[in-house]
Amino acid sequence: MISITQRGQTRVLVLQTGWDDLALGESVAVNGVCLTVTDLATGGEATFFVSPETTARTSLGRIAVGGSVNLERAVRLETRLSGHLVQGHVDGTAQLIAATPEDGAFRLELALPAELGRYCVQKGSIALDGISLTLNSVSAAADGKTIIGITIIPHTWNHTNLHATGPGDEINVEVDMIAKYVERLCQPYPKP
């Protein structure tokens, strides 16, 4: 993160992407949040506008200059899909409970609000800060939240910003898109 300009509830982020072929108007996922390139400078420096809606629903309102973020370019239709369908439309945030080493990997436990937890199933998909992952466990907590467990392999741990998170940190969550559509399609249409 090179710079952040705060304008009320909006933020303007300037990031060093490392990509010298970005285009103005291109979509880039920043910690799993789909943002539009609004300005470009040489050497892969890109500017992104973060709306009040995005600031309120994601952790992008809490990142700081000098911090690291996960970046991913949009998939082209002719490209292989390496993970599940992720749009970059963050549904909310989860709170990291623990990250525990486990035989070379890391076991993460997170608390999700109930309205997001209903889309989670064991061995289903979820995106955390834009990282496509498999849910190992899903359980209900006494406070109504959903506790999810995920195993992070060493490569993912070392090449994303997850290794820099600690208990209590918020992580952007995009639940399974197909589950949301199925739920909506199963609801009756309102009468005119």
N, C-alpha and C positions, 0 to 999 in steps of 0.2 A: 504494500500500500504506500504510494508516494505521497498523496495528499487527500484530505477530506475537507470540503467546504460545507458548513452547516447553514442552511437557509430555512429557518423555522423548523418544520417537520421534514423537510426534504434534505437530501445530501447529494453532493456531487463528489464522486470518487475518481481519483486518477490512479491507475494501476500500471505497473510494468508487466506486460503479458508475456514478453519474449517472442511474440509472433509479429513478423514484419509484413504480413500479408492480410491484416485485418481490413475490413471495409467499413466505411461509415454506414450506420444502420444495421450492421450485423448483430445478431444475438449471441451473447456469451453468458454461460452460467457462472456466476460468482457465488461460491459457497452454495451452489444449487439453485440460486435465484437467477432467473432469466432476465438479463439486462441488455439494453441496446447501446451500442457504441455511438456516442454523440459527438466525439471529437477524437482526432488522431494526431499523434506527434511521431517523430522518427524513432526508430528502434523499438517499436512495439508498445509505446506508451498510449494508453487509451483512457478516455473519459466516459463515465457512466452517470446517468441521472437516476437517483433513487427516490421514488415518489413517497408521499406520506403513507399510503396504503402498504407499500413494501417495507418501509421503515417500521411500521407498527406490527406487521405480521412476521417479520424475520429477525434474524440476529444482525443484519447489516447496520442497524442503528447503533450497535455497540462495538463495532470493529474500530481499531485505532490505526493511526499512521505507523508504519513499520511492521504491522502485523501481516501474517501470511493468510492467503485465501486459496481455496481450490478453484481452478479455472478449467472450463471445458467448453469447447466450441460445439456448435449445433451439428448434429448428425445429418449427413446428406442422405437422400432416399436410396441411393445406390450403395451405401456403406453398410458393412456388417453392424449389427446391433450387439454390442458387447455388454450385456446386462439386461435390465427390464426397461419398459417404456417410461422415460422420465421427461417431463416437459419443462422443468425449471419453474413451475408454478407452485411455490412453497405453500403448504397448507397451514403451517404454524411452526412452533418450536417444541423441542423436547429438552428436558434437563438431564445432563449426565449425572448418574448416581455413582458409578465406579468404572474404572478401566483396570482390569486385573490381568497380569501376564499369565498365559496358560499354554505351556509346552511350546514356546516360541511364537505363539500367536497372542492375541489380546482379546479378552472377553469384556464387552461393554454392556452395561446395564443402564437403561434410560427410562425416565418417567414421561409418558405422553398424556396430554389431556384426554379425557374420555371420548370427546368428539372425534379424535384422530385414532384412538385405540380400537375403535370398532372396525376399522379397515385392516387391522393387523391379524394375520394368521400365521401359525407356526409353519416354517418353510416358505412363507410368502415373501414378497418383495417390499422394500422400503428404500428411500433415498435419504441419506443423512449428509447435509452440506454438499449435496449433489452426487454423492457416492452411492452407486447402486449396490445394495446389500441384501442378504438373505436373513430373515428372522429365524433365530434358533429357538426362542421361547417367547411366549406371550402369556401374561397373567394379570389378574386384577389386583390392585392395591386397596387397602382399607379406605383410603381417601377418595376412591372413585377413579383414580388415574389408572393407566395401563402401564405395566412394567414390561419392557421388551429386552431380550438378550440377543446380542449379535457377536459373532466371532470375526475379528479383523486379522487377516493374514499379515505377516511381516512386511510384504511389499506395499500393501495399502497403508499400513501404519506409518511406514517411512516416507511415502510419497504423497501424503495428503496432510492436511492440518490437524487431523484427529490426534496425533501424538502431542500436540500443544494444548489440548483441552484437559480440564480437570473437573473434579466433582463440583456440581453447581452450575457449570457453564451451559449456556443454551446452544443448541444445535438445530439448524434448519431441517425441517421434515417435509418430505413430499410422500404421501401415502400412495398406495397402488391406484393408478388412474382407472384401471378396469373395474376395481371394486367400487369406486365412486359412481361410475356410469351404471353398473349393474344395480346398485342401490337406488339410483334415481329412476331407472327404467321400471323397477318393481313397485314404485309408488303410483297410486292412482292419479290420473290427470284431474286437475280442478274442473268443476263444472262451470260452463260459461255463464 
